[in-house]
């Protein structure tokens, strides 16, 4: 894959795709992207991953392995997961014993999630709350697990979001992040680059009428820290036993850590 930046240039600026923007502007720009794609978010992930995101999410939940006993309500916070895709998987994997607090800064995404939860009869096991990953509206030690899938690269200050994840977890709680990452297989990296930049924005424009959100999302992947650097950031936030698993040659990766 082409050289990847970490997106940690100056403290008063942030990357928005390949653009450098004032730090205070990034969240609004990201919100605009997700307001545009909220109704087609799963389709967006299908376009960007060739449908593989569904298997990757299943792999994340299998590694999380939520308890299936009804004796203890397994309290999970799923951040930037407005449409409920991860939350529903956690509830179903726990056989209904888990409760997931979906927290997303984008109300359009949350509306989609609420409708989906109602349609799947999962409203009792899920809540949908507006909240910022950098300043979560919860007290310390409220959750057994924190999950975030394909969302952390859109946060203006990733280090602050990781510290918030650590704060809201109980002692022994687990952090898990699924995110597009750095391809580590020769040849596949070039094929993936060609598909990402040559096809995804065009397909997005054909399907939704607007290719710009997809252009940003492709660029944001290249700006995100690779597996090793992101693992180090998780450790810097206070987590222990940090490790990761590559998926599909590193196109995506699952990172795991514990608050000990």
C-alpha angles and dihedrals in degrees: 000000000000117000112290126218123214097224092231100118112131124354092236096051136058137191118256099186105304092337124095110222135174109279092239092056100053099078093053092049092049090048090055090053093052095043086059096048102033095105091048100035096124089047088051091055090046090054094047096045104028088246092303093117089082092059091043091053090049089052091051093052092045089055092045088051099190113212116262097208118111091210093086126037104228103219113208131176115208109195124203088005098119098152091056099236095135095034093057092049091052093050092047093046090052091050089240098309095109126082118205125201104203108205121188134158091218116081093194090060092047092053089056090049094050091051091049092048091052092048090051094044091241099120093111093055096045137055125192115211133175108236144144117242089219094054111024117196094231138094126249119287098009100134140059093206139015119205132182126174125191091339112090095074088064094056112104094219108031093177091057092048090052091052089051090051089054092047097053095046123093120239103281091024121143132234118204128179129183113194142152107265145171119311109234100186120094115241092012089074092058093044090049093049092050092049094044099051099027102042115018099066091045093049090046090053092049093049101038104017092243124078097177097086089053092048089055093047093051091049092046090059091057091050094053119101115261123248096275096045093045090049088054090050090053090052091047088057089061104266124139134207090030115182140147143209123215119226124204094357094313099309082126133009136196115220121198133189140159135224101229 
